[in-house]
Amino acid sequence: MSDQELDVRPLRKPDKHPRIFQEFDSLAVGESFVLVNNHDPKHLRQEFELDHPGAYGWDYLDKGTEAWRIRISKLASTPLPRILADAHAVAAGPHDPDTAGAVWKLQMSRRDLDSNIIHLQPNATIEAHAGPDLDVLLLVLSGAGELETELNALTLRPESLVWLPRHSRRRFTAGANGLTYLTVHQRRQPLVLDVAS
């Protein structure tokens, strides 16, 4: 039996990748479909590599001037667990002395979580603010500092595991050697602008 073809050439550009992933999601393990496109879908391949490394097959069947045909196979039922980074190596740097903020972030496009590694320069602060409408788990990787809450101050040191309840007031101050920590929380929904017709 030949593979089902999915010809995305007539689709609008913003609709192509969602339709392709919908087709991929509907496959059983071992099944495949043939993608028909008018160019080499390099960005799509990058998305597959980001979200499904090792769990998909990608075989060029035709690299024509009118149509490119690629067999996309499903090799595993879900994306495979994998090591994303060595958190201690990321925390250790090197960090540009003029840079602060996220030095690593979770990249997969199809995920339920967000995660970042944040680096604060020595004695830098994140001023007092109310947290987002999300609970956040924070793990100190290196350095030290202080977390001021509404009522007290908590000392942050490597391996401190901190719970930041949604909307809680907080202010961070890095110590003399800076502060690097990992945050994990539910992914925020993207802002969708409703255009009036």
C-alpha positions, 0 to 999 in steps of 0.5 A: 500500500502506498503512502497517503499524500499531503499536498500543502502547496494550495494552503496559506503559509500559516496553515501549512505546518499545523496541518502537517503536524496534525497529519503526523499526530494521526499516524500510528507508529510505523506509518508514514505520509508523503508531504508534497511542497513547492520547496525544500521545507527546511524550517519544518525539518528544524521543527521536527528536529526540535520537537521529535528528535529520533522519533520521526523519519525524513526521506526525500523522494523527489526534489523537483522544480514543481514539487518536493516529495518527502516521506515523513514516518512516525517512529515512536508514539510520543516525542522521546525523553532526552537530555536538554542541557547540563544545567550546571555547565549553563550556570557556570557560564561563561556569561557576558558581564553586561548581560543578565536574564535568560541564558537558556530556555525550553525551545520545543514549540509543542509543550505544556511547560516553560523553563528558563535558566536566569542569570543575575549579575553580582548584586543585581536585583529584580525589583519587587513585583507580583508574580504572574498567574502561574505557580513557579518552581525555582531551583538555585543552580549557582551563586547566592542571593535573597528573595524578599517576600511580603513578610520576610526574606529567604536566603537563596543558595545552591540547591535551594528549591523554592515555591513561588505561588501565583501572584505572590510578591517577590524581589530578588537580589543577587549576592556578590558572586551573582545568582543563577536559577532554573524556573519551571512553570506551566506554559503561558498561552500566547497572546492572540489579537482579535482583529475586528472585521 
